[in-house]
Every structure is written in C-alpha cells, then in structure tokens.
Amino acid sequence: MTRELLIIADLVHAYPRIPGLARYLPACGWRPTIVCPPGRALGPDELGPATSVVQVPHAPMLGSLKARLGVDATAGLRAHLRNRSRSSASSILVDRLLGVVGEVVNYPDGHRRWLTPVVRTIEPLLEQGRVSAVLSSSSPVTCHVIASTLRRRYPFTWVADLRDLWSQNHNYGYSALRRRIDRRLEVRTLRSADALITASEPWADRLRELHVNKRILSIPNGFDPAQLVNRVQERSSCFTIAYTGNIYPGKQDPRPFFMALKKLLDQRVMNRGAISVRFFTPRSEWLDRQIIAAGLGDSVSQDGTVPHSVALERQRSADVLLLLNWEDPKEKGTYPLKVFEYLAAKRPIIAIGGSGDDIVSGLLNETRAGRTCTDAASAFDYLSELGKEFRLTGGVQSNAIESKVRAYGYDRMTERFADVLKAAGVGRTISA
C-alpha cells in the first residue's frame, strides 16, 4: 500500500531539504506530489521518478514594483535601491522606508497572493479522497497558512516543517510590533497541525515554549547519499582551502581565520606559494578589504558564485573546507546548509567562530569530521596540524566516522519524517 503525500513548498527556498525528502519517500511507502510556485526546475535525478510536481503561478507582492524599476525578479529590492543611493544617508533612508513598506505589504510574507490559487488547485485532490497527509514547509510561511486553510475544510494528517523559525527566527527582519503580530498568526495557524518539525533541537525547544502541548520534533537537514563518494587523494604542491556559499556580514566573521592564516605564513608553517584559499561566494568589497588588511592578497581569492554542481566539485577537490559559524551567543541552533554538503565531500572541516557548544560544534565532534575554532589561536593550531600533514604526505586525510556521517543522509532523514507521519495518525491509503 502506498500513501499519497502532498507537499506545499517553494523549491527555490526549500532546496535541498524537500527534494532530498521527495527522492526517498517512495522507499518509505509515500508517493509525493509537490505543489510549488514556478521558478526552480528539478528533474527526476533530484526529485526521484515517482515525484509529481504541480506548479501554481502567482504574482509576488513586490513583483510589479521590481519590474518597473528593472530589477531581476529573484534579486533583493532593498539591495538594488541601496546600491543606487548616492550617499550613506540616503541608503539608510531607503532601508527604513522599505522596512516599513515590507512590514505592511509582505504580511505574512511576499507569497500571500499564492494562497487562493493553491487552495483552488489542491481542493479537487482532497475532494477525491486520494491525499492521506499534507506536509507544509516554510519559508514562505504562506505554505502553512494554505495548509491551515485547507485543514479547516478537509480531514487529513498535517505536519508543518519549519526549516527556519517563524516569529522566533534568528534572522528576523521586522519590528517588535510586527513580531508580535506574526507570533499571534503563527500560533493560530499551526494550532491544527498534528506535528511540528524544525531543523535543530534548540529551535525545537523554542517552538515548545510557544506551542504548548504540541508534538514538536527536530530533524536536521542533510545530504544526498549519492554525493557520498570516495575521493582519490592526489598528491599536490598546493594546500587548498575552499569556502562555498554566501557570507552574512555581522552574522559570520572570517577575520579570526585570516589572522590564523597570516600567522601560519609568517611562521613559515606553510610557504605563501604553497597555499590557496578560494571563496566561491558573491564578490564583496568588505571581504576584499579584510583580505588586503591581513596581507593575504596573494593567497586568498574571491572566485564569485558558481553553479551548485561546480561548488560540490570544488568541495571534493579541496584539502580543507572552511565554515563560518553563526556569531551570536544566543543562537546555538543554526546549521549552515553547506555543513552537510561538506560532510558528503569527506574533507576536513574547520569551523570558525560560534560559541563552541552550538549544534555545529556538536555535529563535528560527533562525526569527527572537523573542528570548531572559536578564535584565531585555536584556528592556527588546527591549520598547523593540517598544514604539517600536507607537507609530509602531499594531502590531508579525513578522520570522519563514516557511520556517523551516513546518519545525515536524506534517506535516513526521510525515514524520520515517515515515522512522524505515522505517529501523527495517517488514515486513508490507496493501492500502489
């Protein structure tokens, strides 16, 4: 017997968690149908051959304004207008004005116009009695509003997946008043959900404070086990450290890494011509300034963004992978998505910053896949160990415990999602 699972998500934001789940759901007895906005075309290789995709168009709240200003629909309006400002004062004013506009227009988020067309699309499926359960995944939180709206009309098992928290979000961008309004909407919306899932245990603890007597579990992100391939260690003359993905100024800080790297070179643990640090991230002037200030212009480069497939290859071909932890002592529950890709790459990970007792540190300690360095001194010690190994052997070996790493494959994560759905009490089934 195979059950039908309807997934409401935006694949642009829900990648790779939702595609990773969809690919392995059939092995757990579920046939997934993803209802999403247009925007990210994924094929059977990423979603699995049994997954159906229903794209429902909508007009984003700020879409028409972006079109009038000639801004790419996927680009940030605030960043675009800030760049066009002629002074820092006008840039600050633009930020404040857009912040006020966003609080009003994007409530509960920029996808609110998506609600009506999606409800109309899903209702026939529910009326046919084919759907056993619904999984809504945010952001956008409109996905949960849609599921809540439908739940008032039809009986089905509903699990809400909060990949990022809603009103308790660690990167919340609105005012205290808007947060209070969001909190009330969150409680009201999720009241009828059979279970809530989020990406880390500290986040689950926060949800338990807000949603009393609700079944709440944490299931972290992961990686596609198909990416977990053995890397042939090739002897090289250059010790390569790679960073892939975005950097959030004020939230992540590479300076301790640069300080440790400079000391490594000054003390000749490694020669300047024998080390290369490459940032595959959107180019930024502030990062260039930090690199130059540390005297590392000949060893550190910004290579810009690359396609995801290329980023994965750069991870696998590097000797060491750099991770920048979240710099907030109150925020210990943030997993950067790339840490799971790094696990699959089987390269030693050096995580810079954080508190040392956050979930990233726990993950690295559990898997032995790398080390958290909360300051420049500990980063220097770890880089020295890795650099000396490279000089002696021409490469660096990963000491990760493979069985622990494999536990974070999406096949294992999907089994946990399936257990939550089963425990939530799935009723109807259809013949395979």
MARKOLGU-496997 format. One record per residue (C-alpha): x, y, z. Coordinates in steps of 0.001 Angstrom, whole numbers, plus 500000, padded with zeros to 6 digits. Layout:
# residues N
XYZ...
This chain:
# residues 432
500000500000500000501276503435499035500038506625500634499732509988498889501644512874500471501003516421499329503953518768499910503371522539499849506698524310499440508674526793497382511508524769495849513620527897495363513847528202499148513233524583500176516217523181498260517799520763499071515651519598502027512355518990500242513868517475497051516018515270499269512944514003501107510894513550497940513555511367496370513464508827499210509803508986500282508687506128497959511013503749499822509047504655502966505658503989501376504793507510500234504083508931496805504884512669496924503254515459494968504926518852495373502797521964494921505121524916494356505470528248492552507325528258489227510984529079489497513227526072490050513094523273487510514144519972489063514191516672487237513835513017488243517518512840489195516899515337492015513271514584492929513076510897492085510983509348489284507890508893491488507539512561492443504921514718490748505262518490490618502342520892490271503458524472489636500922527131490583501819530651489362501241533742491453502207537409491471504693538196494278503714541280496260506766543303495176506966541801491687505311544691489841507468547272491627510629545326490726509506545176487099509005548944486964512473549522488415514087546987486102515134544732488982515582540996488455512570539208489963514901536993492045517038539901493287516610541795496535514803545112496073516403546636499142519944545841497953519166547225494480517877550564495761520691550811498302523250550459495524521540553238493553521639555631496507524215558385496198525052558712499882525065556635503029522318558831504465520020558151501519520906554460501733519810554391505386516589556197504479515889553661501718516415550820504183513993552333506685511310553118504119511492549644502576511418548117506034508111549883506771506688549000503348507750545385503733506077545034507128502737546045505631502909544650502093504644541347502867502259540050505503502600537272506342505172537212503529505635538059499867503770534906498759500401535787500266498755536089496832499683532450496274497119531258498829493946531456496734495234529775493534496895526984495521493770526283497562491769526075494326494365523686492867494526521385495881490825521189496756489944518764493912492663516378495090491318516449498644487720516010497476488759512865495610489969511423498919493352510487497496495542512531499845496498510894503138498695513662504522499962517169503850503473518436504615503847522219504515507368523611504602508456527190505286509727529632504339507493531096502951505096530799505880502200531160503454502697527404502893501441526825506456498586529299506034497468527344502968497594524018504848495705525516507794493020526915505479492524523519503848492599521678507176489508523621508278487608522144505320489031518638504870490246515826507159493889514925506592497040514485508630499047517709508616502717518062509535504273521547509420508001521693508677509656524930509809513056524833508123513529528278509661511546529501512636508677531915512031508228534652514643511210533275516598513540533447513588517177534170514475517417536479511458514055538213511906513984541393509840510937543302511062509981545414514077508940544225517541505325545126516732505366543046513564506933540167515507504052540208517996501551540130515136503433537280513486503523535370516750499742535517517101499285534429513487501783531594513949500001530192516996496599530460515344497799528944512055499695525978513493497121525132516154495507522455513997498763520849512824499268517286514058503025517785514482505696520437514014509192519710512740512185522024512689515848521702511776517577521594515181516859520743518805517499524288520149514894525531517652512507522776518736512897523983522332511857527478521244508816526123519456507819524176522580507764527449524541505342528975522047503246525955521024502394524311524328501207520675524266502076520365520580504079517402519226507379519018518172510462517251516827513781518210515269515044516637512056518159518320510666518962518949507041521267516501505342522854515493502074522002513170499231523880509917499960524554509660496218527032512513496782528962510465499344531705509189497076535253508181497901537771510792496823541037509675495308543766511550497167546076513088494606549413514459495657549525518202495088552006521027495545549304523454496733547384523240500017543840524318499080541127525615501405537661526273499939534583528154501087531309527857499164528081529797499619527054533181500998528598535080503891526338537184506134528242540265507413527663540842511095526475537251511500529608535456510273533175536684510691536185535367508692538728537613510456539915535004513019540619532675510094542608535366508277544599536116511438545424532428511879546357532065508223548669535077508351550432533643511398550732530298509616552538532000506737554605534391508880555946531490510928556604529532507723554487526567508739553387526856505103555028528841502310552959531541500625553235529947497234552058526605498593548660527627499955545495528781498190542245529871499845539316530267497466535968531841498311533213530722495943530782533373497119529255536596495748532081539094495424532083541787498117534286544785498811534258544268502563535763540792502173538438542177499839539287544801502452539711542148505135541926540041502869544138543001501981544287544241505597545587540818506643548243540893503906546801537809502218546086539124498744548495536633497168546994533621498974543247534323499215540911534926496271537247535589495655536139533445492748532489534527492713529425532307492638529444529060490686526684526570489779525774524182492576527290521201490769530577523103490428530502524080494113530176520413495070533164519566492899535223522375494441534379520982497868535521517491496923538751518701495309539834520927498225542115519737501003540194521576503744536731523153503847536103526430505647532858527001507541531881530292509191529759529694512258526925531969513400528285534761515638525516535084518199525899533576521693522102533349521962521790531458518662523141527938519017520648526165516778521696527323513294523030524678510913524521526243507767523252524101504888526743523733503497527955521813506553526051518757505312527484519109501820530895519351503475530217516070505297529460514378501982532668515790500448534755513877503022537169516733503567538334518028506994536181520971508109537453523987510021534549525910511562535434529459512593533601531296515372530461530397517251530239529541520924531936526148520938528836524481522403526491525063519479524994522408517213527693522770514549530361522004517152528301519050518341527980517744514782531722517975514126532538516336517453530044513536516828531222512744513314534919513636513820534618515474510501536446518574511646536973521037514452535370524220515747537847527052516337536267529877518286539269532198517991542402532827515925544664530878518313542729527626518048542345528141514290546135528493513994546663525263515937544313523290513696545645524793510473549169523974511644548223520325512154546629520115508737549445522016507053552127519784508525550247516676507408550034518131503908553767518886503807554648515357504897552173513400502757551091515737499962547488515564501140545133515679504131543022512719505208539549512956506691539135511307510085535332511340509935533439508307511241531567507168508155528693505531510030528068508797511883528241510808508673525852508479506851523232509118509535522765512571507952521896511245504509518456512223503251517480508559503110517818508435506921516162511830507370513212510685505256512722507640507487512367510015510427509806512141508571507866508968507734507879507990511422506410511392512328503641510996509745502865507504511022502770508655514639500519511569513654497897509026512571497598508650508803494225507288507776493450506798504080495616504748501745495471503857498062496718500848496184500163501157494651
